[in-house]
């Protein structure tokens, strides 16, 4: 075989090998992200709102979609209908991220919300919503399916966590809000005694070794780690917690590790 023919064959084989290498991206570790950068609320009774989102990371180019609709290259969505909305971005590798928000009406009214705790791992929480302004009668909705209205402004039997509330008045003005229901687990009455008796003890996390769990700030700064270590029972080392105590720590951390 002549030298020139050998080089041509080598080039063809090289291309073939390169084309066959299909590198699959692990979307679970992608740095792709999406965030809402601007919301222009709709006029009362109209569907002329606008939502602008921004994507970063991943592998451009990006495709954006509103409520699983047709993808577009722009992160600006116009003529958005009032309600809870979900916007997603898909990058060139097929990785996808989503963000949730809501499209309210322009300055229709405000609401005041009241909650009662759910109890740890229970569903005894309540939410009460009181509109300020607007034109009665009002309709109220819990959740994000946008068509589950009720006349009552009170919901019961709720678990701890973030709940979506949607209110509509007689002029078809809309107001959306996220309301947090806590479990009600107390730091001073429940969590601190557990930590004092099992973790912040002599020779352990009493300040003689890190982390120092003798103060609220020290406990709060390590709240996520404390939850993980007690759930998997790797801590405390020389004592054991009851299932109820483990749940109470988890509930308190999920509430936001409050100084309550």
ABEGO torsion letter per residue (X at the ends): XBAAAAAAAAAAAAAAAAAABBBBBBAAABABBBBBABBBBBBBGBBABBBBBBBBEEBOBBBBBBGGBBBBABABBBGBBBEBBBBBBBBAAGBBBBBBBBBBBBGABBBBBBBBBAEBGBBABBBBBBBBEEBOBBBBBBEAAGABBBABABBBGBBBEBBBBBBBBAAGBBBBBBBBBBAGBBAAAAAAAAAAAAABBBGBAAGABOBBAABAAAAAAAAAAAAAAAAAGAOBAABBBBAAAAAAAAAAAAAGGBBX
